[in-house]
Amino acid sequence: MLSRKFTIGYVAAVSIAAAQVPYTGDIEFYGLHKVPVEKVRKALGVKTGDPLPPSKGDLEERLEQISDVVLARVEAVCCSGASAVLFVGIEEKGAPHFALRSAPQGPMLLPDSIIGAYRDFLRAVESAARRGSVNEDLTHGHSLLADPDARALQEQFLSFAAANLPLLRDVLRNSSDDEHRAIAAAVLGYAPDKNAVVNDLEYAMQDPDERVRVNAVRALTAVAVLARKQPDLQIRVAPTWFVEMLNSIYLSDRTRAATALVSLTDKNAADTLDQIRNRALTSVVEMARWKSLEHALPAFILAGRMAGLSEKEIHQYWSQGNRSAVLDKLLRGR
């Protein structure tokens, strides 16, 4: 049940073995609107300091027996010392629901050259993360890593995207192979005309496979950075699917959507903040309360902006550890 999260933030489209973590650290919850957290804790049967449970499926089945719970998702994220953070997601009856498409059934596949280069890239990213080489530039509308080996492979993606755009689109929308769709989403972000692939990446944000969604969000976030930096390009990245994703049962959907929305709301973003307030306020507040600071920070920034605070004020409250003052102000303003 343990997932290893790269510092750089890439999710592999191939299987990567994760080391075992001996015990449970902090337990974080999301999706709780009506169901009491103590009822969820009791059904979970796990507390901080316990050995990490071997089966996430068993935990999810127990949680789904709770009245008013439709779906449950449990994920352990490595690592703080010898412990893992256990994230427990709940989808309640009648709560906001982030809908996913059915899996496509088409036979189309990417060529071996693209698959091989992407797998080499993932290995290079993993190696770079171990060395602490994690700097990344998104200002070109796609990721360029500081690590020379990873960056060289990313530069190949530029050529792949330019030469194979129709195939990449076809695979992304129609292939039955999850790995190929995930790779197509990543490589499409390197297309020379970013406007031409925004719709494709937004479509991929509702893919049934989590890895496809992760790569689509990463690619679209980079496009949004370019759109902010060069408004004359008239690239339009709508916030709608990022906002809806804040209500997902999947942890990676929520955290990556929050990170993307931090970029989309850094200036002149009253409409987007209103959309978050109307569609996902509770989700943002509960994420901003998490004890895991790395995961809580993007949601806290969004909460501060919705509360009308300046960036300096948000930073001060965060540095002082006074998150409750900001969240209380936001909820009072609601």
N, C-alpha and C positions, 0 to 999 in steps of 0.2 A: 504493500500500500504506500510505500515511501516514494516520493518523487524528488529528484535532485534538480534544483533550480540554478541554472548558470547565472553568474554575476552579470554577464552581458545580456542575458535575457532571451537567448534563442532557445526554442524547443525543438528537439530532434524530431525528424520525420522517420527516423529509424530507431530501433530499440536500443536503449542504453541501460546497462545494469546499474543499480543503485546500492550503495553500501547500507548495511543494516544499522539502525540507530537503536540503542538499548532501551531508552525510556521516553516517556511522553513529557514534553515541556508544557508551555502554555497551551490552553485550549480556547480557540476563538470560534465564535458562532456568527452566522449570518442567515438572513431570511426569516427571522423571528418577528412576527407582527402580533399574533394572538396567543400562540403556544408559549407557556411559561418556560423560561430557560431551565428551571430546576427539573421540570418534567423531562426535558431533553437530556439533561445530565444523568438523570436516573436511568433512562432507557439506554443511554450510551454505555454506562457502567465502567467508564474509564476516568481516572483523575490524574492530575499532575504528579509525576513520580512513578506511575505505573509503567511496567514494560509496554512497549508499543505493541498494540494488538496485531496479530498476524494476518487477519482477514478483514479488509474493509467492507467486503460484501456482507458479512455477518452483522457488522455494526449498522450498515445502511438498512438492512432488513428489519432490525429491531426498531430503528428510528421511524421507519415507515409504518409501524404498527400503532404509532401515536395518533390519537384522534386529531383530525384536521391536517395531518401531514400527507402530502401527495408524493413527494420525492425527497430523498436524503442523499447527501454526497459527503463523504469523509475523505480527507486528504492530509497526509503528514508531509510537511515541508522541511527539508534538511537545511541547515543544522545550526544549533547554538550550543557549542561545546558537545556534550554527549547526548543532547536531547533534540527532539524535533517538535515543531509547532504543529498541533493537530487542529485543522480547520474543519468545522462541522457546519455544513450548509443544509438548510431546510427550505422546501417550497410548500407553502400552506395552501389549502383550498381557498380559491378566490383571490389569492395574492397576485401581483404582477408576474407575468410569465414571459420569459424570453424564448420564443418559439424557434425551433431548428427545422431545416428542410429534411425531407427523406433522402436517404443515400441514393445517388445516381447509379445507374446500372450499365453505362456505356463501356465499350472495350478499349477506347483510345488510351495510349500510354505515351510518356515522354521518352525520348531517345536515351540510350545508355550514357552518352556524353554528359547530358544534363544531370542525370541521376548520380553518376560517379562524382562529378564536380561538387554537387551539393553535399554528398556524404563526406567527401574530403573536407569541405568547408566546416561541417559540424565537428569533425575531429580537430580541425585547426582552432575552432572556437573553444572547445573544451581545453585544449592545450594552453591557449592564451589565457583563459580564466584561471587555470592553475598557477600561471606565472604572474597573475595580477595585471595583465595587459588588457584592460577592459574599456579604454576610451573609444568613443564612437562619434562619428560626425553624421548628422542627418540633414544638414543644410542643403544638400544637393537633391533632396527628395527621395533618397534611398540611403541605406546604411553603408558607411565606409568605416571599417574598424582600423584602429591604429596599428594593430598587430600585422606585420607585413605578410605573413603566410595567409591569414584569413582575408586580408584585403586583396591580395592577388587573385584569389578565387572569386571574390565579389566582383572584381573587374571583369572576370569571364561572364558573370551573369548579365552584364551590360550587353555583351555581344549576343548571348543566348536570347535575351528578351527582344532585341532588335530584329533578329533573324527568325524567331519562332513565335511571334505574337499570336497568330490565329490558332496554332496548336496549343499554346499555353492556355488560351481562353477555353478552348474546347475541352481540354483535360480538366481544368478547374471546375467547369460547370457539369461535365457529363461522365467523367471517368469513375468507374466503380472502385478504383484503387486509391485508398486513403493516402498512402505515402506520396503517390504521384500528384494528387490534388494539393497536398501540403507544399510540395516542392514548387508546383506551378504558382501557387499564391506568393511564395517568397520571390521567385524569379520575375514575376510580373511587375513587382515593385521597382524593378530596374529598367522598365520600358522608357525609351527616350521621351515620349509624350505622356506625361503623368496624367493629364486630363483624360486621355484615352482609356486609362485602366481604373479610374476611380470607381465606376459602376461595377466592374468585375470584382474588385476588392471588397466593395460593400456587399455584393452578393455572397462572397465567400465568408463573410462574417456570420452567416446563418448556416454554414455547413455543419452536418452532423458530427464531423470529426473534430475533436478539440485542437489537434495540431494544425489543421487547416485554418481554423479561426485565429489561433495565435499568430501564425505567419501573416494572415490578412491584416490583422490589427497592427502588427509591427510595420508592415509595408505602408498602410494607409496613414499611420502616425507620421512616418517620414515625409509622405506627400503633404500632409497638413503643415509640417514644419516649413517646407519649401513655399507653400501657399502663403503662409504668414510672412515669410522673409521677402518674397517677391510678389506682391499683390498684382502687379501688372500682368502676370501670367494668367490671371483670372481662373485659377484652379479653385473649384468649389468642393470642399469636403464637408458634407452635412454631418451634424452631430447625432442625428437620430439614432442610428444603430449603436453608437457608443453608449448613449444614454440608456437605451433598452437593455444593453448588455450588463449594466450595473445591477440588474435584477436576475441575472442568470444563476442557476444552481451550481455552475462551475466556478471555482475559485479563480482560475486563470482568466476567464472572461471578465470577471469583476475587476480584478487588480489591473489588468492591462487596459481595460476601458477607462478606468479612473486616471491612469497615467496619460493616456491619449487626451482625455478631456482637460487635463491640466494645460497641455499645449494649446488646445482649442479655445481656452477661456482666458488666456494670458492678457488679452486686451480687447476692448470693444466687443464684449461677448454677453451682453445683457440677455439676449434672446436665448442663448444656449444655457445660461445659468437658470433662467426661468423654466426651460424645458427640464433640466435636472431636478429643479425644485418640485415641479408638477408630477414628474414620472418616477423619480428615484430618490427622494429626499431621505426616506427611512434607510435605504441601503447605504447611502453616503454616510449618514450619521453613525450607523453601527460599524462600518468599516473604519471610520475615523476614531472610534473608541478602542480599537484593537490594541492589545499590549505589544504586539509585534510592530515596532516602530517603522520598519522598512515597508510593511504592507499598509500601515495606517496613514503614512504621510500624504500620498496623493489625494486620498479622500478628505483629509483634514484641510488641505489647500483649497479644494473645491468648496468645503463647508465655509471656510473663512471668506471666500469670494462671494458666496451666496449671502453671507451675513453682512456684506458691504464693507469688509475690512480691507485696508491697504496691504500690499505685499509685505511691507515692513512690519505692520501689526501682526500679520499671520506668523511671520518668522519669530517675532518676540514671544507670542503666546506659546508657540511650539517649543522654543528654547527654554522657556520657563516651566514647561511641563503642565501648562494650564489649559489643556484642551477643553475641559468642561465649560469654561467661561465662553469660549467661541461657540460650542455646540448649543449651550443654553440660549445664547443670544440668537442663534439661527432659528431654534425651535420657537422662541417667543415671537420672533418676527413672522413666523408662519401664520 
